Amino acid sequence: MNELIINYSGVSKNKKVVNVIVGAYLAGFTLYFSIIEGISSRYGGLFFCALVGFALAVILILSNTLWVSGTSLIIDSNIIKPNLSGQNKGTIDWTSVSSVNIGVSYVVFSINGGQKQRKLDLSVLIYDDVKTVKGKIIEICEYKNIPYHND
């Protein structure tokens, strides 16, 4: 069986470099106007627009250097390995799954005969990927004779 890999690693390296350069230029440009307007005590529209532009430039720089985590999900016939934001990063072994409940934007795996449950929240994925993930989970459940149903 083919494995399914969903990877949102962000933009390419070239685009990141361009975004950081544009952000640095925008930060310098808006900081210049903020300082000039602040020194001359003119706290008008240009001053506040420059402050907002500086904040947006800093966000652009940080989002391309620090805050790129890369959402990913790997599903094959042996394991499910989620790396989705705000969720448990542990893998789910298909041999321990006893049943599967499929919801609109989540999948609940009953593990060890229903003693434990692991919820896989798919709300951070785009709609086409949610459909693909659900289809892959149903395919593996049918292949391994694991009961599943929709909530």
MOKAKA-V892439 format. One record per residue. RES is the residue in one letter. D_FIRST is the distance of its C-alpha to the first C-alpha in whole Angstrom. Layout:
BEGIN
<<RES | D_FIRST> <RES | D_FIRST>>
END
This chain:
BEGIN
<<M | 0> <N | 4> <E | 6> <L | 10> <I | 13> <I | 16> <N | 19> <Y | 23> <S | 24> <G | 27> <V | 29> <S | 29> <K | 32> <N | 34> <K | 35> <K | 35> <V | 38> <V | 40> <N | 39> <V | 41> <I | 44> <V | 44> <G | 44> <A | 47> <Y | 49> <L | 49> <A | 50> <G | 53> <F | 54> <T | 54> <L | 55> <Y | 58> <F | 59> <S | 59> <I | 61> <I | 64> <E | 64> <G | 64> <I | 67> <S | 69> <S | 68> <R | 67> <Y | 64> <G | 64> <G | 61> <L | 60> <F | 60> <F | 57> <C | 55> <A | 55> <L | 54> <V | 51> <G | 50> <F | 50> <A | 48> <L | 45> <A | 46> <V | 45> <I | 42> <L | 41> <I | 41> <L | 40> <S | 37> <N | 36> <T | 37> <L | 36> <W | 34> <V | 31> <S | 28> <G | 25> <T | 23> <S | 19> <L | 16> <I | 13> <I | 10> <D | 7> <S | 7> <N | 10> <I | 12> <I | 14> <K | 16> <P | 19> <N | 21> <L | 23> <S | 27> <G | 29> <Q | 26> <N | 25> <K | 23> <G | 22> <T | 18> <I | 17> <D | 16> <W | 14> <T | 16> <S | 19> <V | 18> <S | 20> <S | 20> <V | 19> <N | 22> <I | 21> <G | 24> <V | 25> <S | 24> <Y | 23> <V | 20> <V | 22> <F | 20> <S | 22> <I | 22> <N | 24> <G | 25> <G | 26> <Q | 28> <K | 27> <Q | 25> <R | 23> <K | 24> <L | 21> <D | 24> <L | 22> <S | 26> <V | 25> <L | 23> <I | 24> <Y | 23> <D | 21> <D | 18> <V | 19> <K | 18> <T | 15> <V | 14> <K | 15> <G | 13> <K | 10> <I | 12> <I | 13> <E | 10> <I | 9> <C | 12> <E | 12> <Y | 9> <K | 11> <N | 15> <I | 16> <P | 19> <Y | 19> <H | 22> <N | 23> <D | 26>>
END
